[in-house]
Amino acid sequence: MQKKRYKIPEGADRKRFQEENRISYEDNFSDLWKACGKIHKICLLGKEEEIDQVREQFEKETETAQQKEWNGQWYIELLPKHCGKGTAVEFLNRYLKISREKSMSFGDGDNDVDMLKASGTGIAVRSGSRKLTECADAVCESPMDDGIYRELKRRGIISGENGTGESREKKAEERRA
């Protein structure tokens, strides 16, 4: 599938030019699905009714990882059926010969729900979505507050030392000083 590119002429009304040269998604999806084995994820942003139409049109071939309002428009992530994060965790557990109970996942968005459910322990990040928090086993601090590190340390999975005997907290304090 060849991508069409348009350069907005100097002095042209950007919005009008984009509307006049708009490529409808229907024109592109037939070629897109021919390459379906190569597709990892489709993300679309648009009007709610357009997003709903796309979701319904492809519900047999895809699953919706998340759909929500974002910056005044609607956003959707579509994945090929059975290719979500939960399936990936299950595959990785089998491949590494790890029981489900010994696996752990961290997530922050609605698209992480299946991953947390497929893991023995699912941890939501505090700043994450409410839907994810409701299905999580625990909630940790945000990434900016070293949430994953702190949760792994609380659970005794890591020691908190950086290999030299110094704690990560001590090094962080030194950097701040």
Order of alpha helices (4+ residues) and beta strands (2+ residues): alpha-alpha-beta-alpha-beta-beta-alpha-beta-alpha-beta-alpha-beta-alpha-alpha
